[in-house]
Amino acid sequence: MLQWIKSLPIPLIYLGFLLLWLYYAIFSASYLALLGFVFLLVCLFFQFPWKSAIKALAICGVFGFWFLFQNWQQLQASQNLVGYVEKVRILPDTIKVNGDSLSFRGKSDGRIFQVYYKLQSEEEKEQFQALTDIYEIELEGKLSEPEGQRNFGGFDYQAYLKTQGIYQTLTIKSIQSLNQVSSWDIGENLSSLRRKAVVWIKTHFPDPMRNYMTGLLLGHLDTDFEEMNERYSRLGIIHLFA
Protein backbone atom coordinates (compact mmCIF):
# COMPACT_ATOMS: atom_id res chain seq x y z
CA MET A 1 0.00 0.00 0.00
CA LEU A 2 2.81 2.38 0.97
CA GLN A 3 4.64 1.56 -2.25
CA TRP A 4 1.49 2.30 -4.27
CA ILE A 5 1.10 5.68 -2.56
CA LYS A 6 4.73 6.55 -3.28
CA SER A 7 4.20 5.75 -6.97
CA LEU A 8 1.51 8.44 -7.33
CA PRO A 9 2.62 11.45 -9.40
CA ILE A 10 1.50 13.94 -6.71
CA PRO A 11 0.77 13.64 -2.94
CA LEU A 12 -2.30 11.53 -2.19
CA ILE A 13 -4.04 14.30 -0.24
CA TYR A 14 -3.74 16.72 -3.20
CA LEU A 15 -4.99 14.10 -5.66
CA GLY A 16 -7.90 13.24 -3.35
CA PHE A 17 -8.83 16.92 -3.06
CA LEU A 18 -8.77 17.27 -6.86
CA LEU A 19 -11.03 14.24 -7.33
CA LEU A 20 -13.42 15.43 -4.63
CA TRP A 21 -13.72 18.83 -6.31
CA LEU A 22 -14.20 17.14 -9.71
CA TYR A 23 -16.96 14.96 -8.27
CA TYR A 24 -18.73 18.00 -6.85
CA ALA A 25 -18.33 19.95 -10.11
CA ILE A 26 -19.96 17.14 -12.12
CA PHE A 27 -22.79 16.18 -9.78
CA SER A 28 -23.69 19.69 -8.64
CA ALA A 29 -23.58 21.08 -12.21
CA SER A 30 -22.23 24.31 -10.72
CA TYR A 31 -20.15 26.70 -12.84
CA LEU A 32 -18.50 27.96 -9.66
CA ALA A 33 -17.38 24.43 -8.76
CA LEU A 34 -16.09 23.92 -12.31
CA LEU A 35 -14.11 27.17 -12.14
CA GLY A 36 -12.68 26.04 -8.81
CA PHE A 37 -11.53 22.76 -10.36
CA VAL A 38 -9.89 24.61 -13.28
CA PHE A 39 -8.10 26.87 -10.79
CA LEU A 40 -6.79 23.80 -8.94
CA LEU A 41 -5.50 22.37 -12.23
CA VAL A 42 -3.64 25.62 -12.95
CA CYS A 43 -2.09 25.45 -9.48
CA LEU A 44 -1.19 21.82 -10.16
CA PHE A 45 0.94 22.76 -13.18
CA PHE A 46 2.63 25.55 -11.22
CA GLN A 47 3.45 23.45 -8.15
CA PHE A 48 4.57 20.17 -9.74
CA PRO A 49 6.71 19.14 -12.73
CA TRP A 50 4.78 18.96 -16.00
CA LYS A 51 5.27 15.21 -16.26
CA SER A 52 3.73 14.61 -12.82
CA ALA A 53 0.94 17.11 -13.48
CA ILE A 54 0.00 15.40 -16.77
CA LYS A 55 -0.13 12.00 -15.04
CA ALA A 56 -2.38 13.47 -12.36
CA LEU A 57 -4.54 15.01 -15.08
CA ALA A 58 -4.86 11.59 -16.74
CA ILE A 59 -6.03 10.07 -13.44
CA CYS A 60 -8.58 12.88 -13.08
CA GLY A 61 -9.72 12.17 -16.65
CA VAL A 62 -10.40 8.49 -15.89
CA PHE A 63 -12.36 9.35 -12.75
CA GLY A 64 -14.10 12.19 -14.60
CA PHE A 65 -15.45 9.77 -17.25
CA TRP A 66 -16.64 7.45 -14.48
CA PHE A 67 -18.39 10.30 -12.64
CA LEU A 68 -20.02 11.46 -15.89
CA PHE A 69 -21.25 7.93 -16.58
CA GLN A 70 -22.75 7.70 -13.08
CA ASN A 71 -24.37 11.10 -13.51
CA TRP A 72 -25.83 10.01 -16.85
CA GLN A 73 -27.23 6.85 -15.26
CA GLN A 74 -28.89 8.90 -12.53
CA LEU A 75 -30.34 11.28 -15.11
CA GLN A 76 -31.78 8.36 -17.10
CA ALA A 77 -33.29 6.84 -13.97
CA SER A 78 -34.87 10.16 -12.95
CA GLN A 79 -36.42 10.63 -16.41
CA ASN A 80 -37.70 7.06 -16.84
CA LEU A 81 -39.89 6.62 -13.79
CA VAL A 82 -41.91 3.42 -13.45
CA GLY A 83 -45.70 3.40 -13.25
CA TYR A 84 -46.23 0.52 -10.84
CA VAL A 85 -44.38 -1.98 -8.66
CA GLU A 86 -45.69 -5.39 -7.62
CA LYS A 87 -42.68 -6.70 -5.67
CA VAL A 88 -39.87 -5.13 -3.68
CA ARG A 89 -36.92 -6.71 -1.94
CA ILE A 90 -36.32 -5.23 1.50
CA LEU A 91 -32.87 -3.87 2.38
CA PRO A 92 -32.98 -5.03 6.03
CA ASP A 93 -30.66 -2.43 7.57
CA THR A 94 -32.91 0.41 6.38
CA ILE A 95 -35.96 -0.79 8.34
CA LYS A 96 -37.36 1.82 10.75
CA VAL A 97 -40.42 1.32 12.95
CA ASN A 98 -41.96 4.37 14.59
CA GLY A 99 -45.23 3.60 16.32
CA ASP A 100 -47.46 2.08 13.64
CA SER A 101 -45.36 3.52 10.80
CA LEU A 102 -42.85 1.38 8.91
CA SER A 103 -40.29 2.68 6.45
CA PHE A 104 -37.48 0.99 4.55
CA ARG A 105 -35.69 0.99 1.23
CA GLY A 106 -36.63 -1.65 -1.28
CA LYS A 107 -35.20 -2.85 -4.59
CA SER A 108 -37.17 -3.79 -7.67
CA ASP A 109 -35.70 -4.39 -11.14
CA GLY A 110 -32.49 -2.59 -10.23
CA ARG A 111 -34.27 0.48 -8.85
CA ILE A 112 -34.35 1.59 -5.22
CA PHE A 113 -37.51 3.00 -3.65
CA GLN A 114 -38.19 4.65 -0.32
CA VAL A 115 -41.09 2.60 1.00
CA TYR A 116 -43.74 3.50 3.59
CA TYR A 117 -46.38 1.31 5.22
CA LYS A 118 -48.87 1.64 8.07
CA LEU A 119 -48.59 -1.45 10.27
CA GLN A 120 -51.89 -3.24 10.81
CA SER A 121 -51.22 -5.05 14.09
CA GLU A 122 -48.80 -5.41 16.99
CA GLU A 123 -47.82 -8.83 15.63
CA GLU A 124 -46.89 -7.32 12.27
CA LYS A 125 -44.89 -4.61 14.05
CA GLU A 126 -42.89 -7.18 16.03
CA GLN A 127 -42.30 -9.20 12.86
CA PHE A 128 -40.64 -6.27 11.08
CA GLN A 129 -38.71 -5.20 14.17
CA ALA A 130 -37.15 -8.67 14.35
CA LEU A 131 -36.62 -9.06 10.60
CA THR A 132 -32.94 -9.57 9.71
CA ASP A 133 -32.89 -11.70 6.57
CA ILE A 134 -33.64 -10.68 2.99
CA TYR A 135 -37.37 -10.74 2.25
CA GLU A 136 -39.42 -9.97 -0.82
CA ILE A 137 -42.85 -8.36 -0.51
CA GLU A 138 -45.69 -8.81 -2.96
CA LEU A 139 -47.82 -5.73 -2.57
CA GLU A 140 -50.37 -3.27 -3.78
CA GLY A 141 -49.18 0.29 -3.51
CA LYS A 142 -48.90 3.76 -4.95
CA LEU A 143 -45.79 5.34 -6.45
CA SER A 144 -45.08 9.04 -6.24
CA GLU A 145 -42.22 11.48 -6.56
CA PRO A 146 -40.58 12.69 -3.33
CA GLU A 147 -41.62 16.06 -1.99
CA GLY A 148 -39.20 18.87 -2.79
CA GLN A 149 -38.22 21.92 -0.78
CA ARG A 150 -41.30 23.66 0.65
CA ASN A 151 -39.78 26.81 2.12
CA PHE A 152 -36.70 28.88 1.38
CA GLY A 153 -33.77 27.32 3.22
CA GLY A 154 -35.89 24.31 4.17
CA PHE A 155 -34.90 20.66 3.86
CA ASP A 156 -35.14 19.35 0.29
CA TYR A 157 -36.15 15.71 0.74
CA GLN A 158 -36.26 15.10 -3.01
CA ALA A 159 -32.67 16.31 -3.46
CA TYR A 160 -31.54 14.20 -0.50
CA LEU A 161 -33.08 11.01 -1.90
CA LYS A 162 -31.54 11.80 -5.28
CA THR A 163 -28.07 11.64 -3.71
CA GLN A 164 -29.03 8.11 -2.59
CA GLY A 165 -30.12 7.10 -6.10
CA ILE A 166 -33.82 7.18 -5.15
CA TYR A 167 -36.32 8.97 -7.41
CA GLN A 168 -39.68 7.59 -6.29
CA THR A 169 -41.43 6.75 -3.04
CA LEU A 170 -43.77 3.80 -2.63
CA THR A 171 -46.68 3.81 -0.20
CA ILE A 172 -47.93 0.27 0.45
CA LYS A 173 -51.70 -0.12 0.66
CA SER A 174 -51.70 -3.85 1.35
CA ILE A 175 -49.19 -6.71 1.59
CA GLN A 176 -50.12 -9.88 -0.29
CA SER A 177 -47.14 -11.98 0.82
CA LEU A 178 -43.79 -11.74 2.59
CA ASN A 179 -41.27 -14.40 1.58
CA GLN A 180 -37.65 -14.96 2.54
CA VAL A 181 -35.34 -15.11 -0.49
CA SER A 182 -31.67 -15.83 -1.13
CA SER A 183 -29.42 -13.35 -2.88
CA TRP A 184 -25.98 -13.26 -4.47
CA ASP A 185 -25.92 -9.47 -4.29
CA ILE A 186 -23.07 -8.36 -2.00
CA GLY A 187 -24.83 -5.14 -1.01
CA GLU A 188 -28.02 -6.97 0.00
CA ASN A 189 -26.09 -9.53 2.06
CA LEU A 190 -24.08 -6.81 3.79
CA SER A 191 -27.37 -5.05 4.56
CA SER A 192 -28.65 -8.26 6.15
CA LEU A 193 -25.48 -8.74 8.23
CA ARG A 194 -25.63 -5.14 9.47
CA ARG A 195 -29.28 -5.57 10.40
CA LYS A 196 -28.50 -8.78 12.30
CA ALA A 197 -25.83 -6.93 14.29
CA VAL A 198 -28.25 -4.07 15.06
CA VAL A 199 -31.03 -6.42 16.23
CA TRP A 200 -28.59 -8.49 18.32
CA ILE A 201 -27.28 -5.38 20.09
CA LYS A 202 -30.82 -4.10 20.70
CA THR A 203 -31.90 -7.40 22.26
CA HIS A 204 -28.78 -7.88 24.43
CA PHE A 205 -28.04 -4.38 25.75
CA PRO A 206 -30.16 -1.83 27.66
CA ASP A 207 -30.84 1.81 26.82
CA PRO A 208 -28.94 4.04 26.26
CA MET A 209 -25.96 1.70 25.76
CA ARG A 210 -27.52 -0.02 22.76
CA ASN A 211 -28.06 3.34 21.05
CA TYR A 212 -24.40 4.24 21.63
CA MET A 213 -23.27 0.91 20.19
CA THR A 214 -25.49 0.86 17.11
CA GLY A 215 -24.72 4.53 16.39
CA LEU A 216 -20.96 4.48 16.93
CA LEU A 217 -20.12 0.95 15.77
CA LEU A 218 -22.61 0.50 12.93
CA GLY A 219 -23.66 4.04 12.01
CA HIS A 220 -27.29 3.07 12.56
CA LEU A 221 -29.45 5.93 13.84
CA ASP A 222 -33.09 4.92 14.18
CA THR A 223 -36.13 6.36 15.93
CA ASP A 224 -34.73 5.39 19.35
CA PHE A 225 -31.74 7.63 18.66
CA GLU A 226 -34.01 10.51 17.62
CA GLU A 227 -35.85 10.24 20.95
CA MET A 228 -32.50 10.42 22.81
CA ASN A 229 -31.18 13.25 20.63
CA GLU A 230 -31.77 15.97 23.24
CA ARG A 231 -29.99 13.98 25.95
CA TYR A 232 -26.94 13.44 23.71
CA SER A 233 -26.88 17.17 22.98
CA ARG A 234 -26.86 18.00 26.70
CA LEU A 235 -24.02 15.53 27.27
CA GLY A 236 -22.04 17.15 24.45
CA ILE A 237 -21.54 13.90 22.52
CA ILE A 238 -23.97 14.44 19.64
CA HIS A 239 -21.03 15.21 17.31
CA LEU A 240 -19.77 11.63 17.71
CA PHE A 241 -22.79 10.38 15.76
CA ALA A 242 -22.51 12.89 12.90
Order of alpha helices (4+ residues) and beta strands (2+ residues): alpha-alpha-alpha-alpha-beta-beta-beta-beta-alpha-beta-alpha-beta-alpha-alpha-alpha
